[in-house]
Amino acid sequence: MHTPIKILVAGCGNMGASHARAYHKMPEFEIVGLVSRGPESRQALSRELGGYPEFGSFDEALAATRPDAVSINTYPDTHAEYVKKALAAGAHVFVEKPLATTVEECLEIQEMVRQTGKKLVVGYILRVHPAWAKFIEIAKGLGKPLVMRMNLNQQSHGAAWETHKKLMDSMSPIVDCGVHYVDVMCLMTGARPVSVSAIGARLSDELIPGMYNYGQLQVRFGDGSVGWYEAGWGPMMSETAYFVKDVIGPKGCVSIADKPGPEASDNVDSHTATNALRVHFSETMADGRFARADEWVNTEDEPDHQGLCDLEQAFFLNAIQHDVDLSAHLADAINSLRIVLAADESVKTGKTVYL
């Protein structure tokens, strides 16, 4: 019988609460504290889970609980600081994406991980999603180059818009959300990113100076593949074609066929849902007709948002228990962040950024 891994959960909002629920039901973990800046979220989560120690300060919680692992689900501008402090305290780390707000901070963390030998998992939730894994696998079989078209526009209002505005205090939607989908593009092509171009627009006066809530990036890869990603947040965003996940290659294409619903883009489960994959084959017969009919891959039994968070923490646990080498995982996280930060630079300068 293994001694439970003592874990400190920092950030008790949507993602932090979901990860805490995963730890709560896993006997291999023991939650030793919940940390949040405001008391409401941690108090509500503690009540839901039956009562855990609460802290308003990350430093205080880290010193008081002396955890074996730390789960960081706070706003992005605190990620790098908290990760470094957790590693320095001898803890393994799970951190929600993005790892940091600069590539330089990422490289410092990478070196700390190397020196401490601790495990660090970045919350790339699509990597544990079985339907997205199938999507990536099919895309890899379409030949080269690939044309990858993806977006996630969110028509947020009320509390969701307030959360988005807080996120935009440190980064734009194409950075915060873009790391997920650029990471998927990198997995599909397996090729080196060459350059990034991007455009953006500020559609609200409620944002901090210089921030924009709509952006679109285009990335070129060394194998000739190209990728496009679009993200916008706010009450003004359109619900039309808010969810496009489409990959084209010489041999055909594969698309996620989503089932739209009312206010779908504001529903966190819809951000990862696939429902079905449609596979089209480009091969034609002598008369010019397609040789094969489109195929549908049913994915309606896919995990929901909580199920995916459970899978992420199972991945984290396995890495700790079996000393899994996560160096490639961390390098991939830094690579995708490098691309979206270059896109942010392109928006601000109006110039293509060469990587």
Buried (B, 14 or more C-beta within 10 A) or exposed (E): EEEBBBBBBBBBBBBBBBBBBBBBEBEBBBBBBBBBBEEEBBBEBBEEBEEBBBBEEBEEBBEBBEBBBBBBBBBBBBBBBBBBBBBEBEBBBBBBBBBBBBBEBBEBBBEBBEEBEBBBBBBBBBBBBBBBEBBBEBBBEBEBBBBBBBBBBBBBBEEBBEBBBEBBEBBBBBBBBBBBBBBBBBBBBEBEBBBBBBBBEEBBEBBEEEBBBBBBBBBBBEEEBBBBBBBBBBBEBEBEEBBBBBBBBEEBBBBBEBEEEEEBBBBBBBBBBBBBBBBBBBEEEEEEEEEEEEEEBEBEEBBEBBBBBBBBBBBBBBBBEEEBEBEEBBEBBBBBBBBBBBBBBBBEEEEBBEB
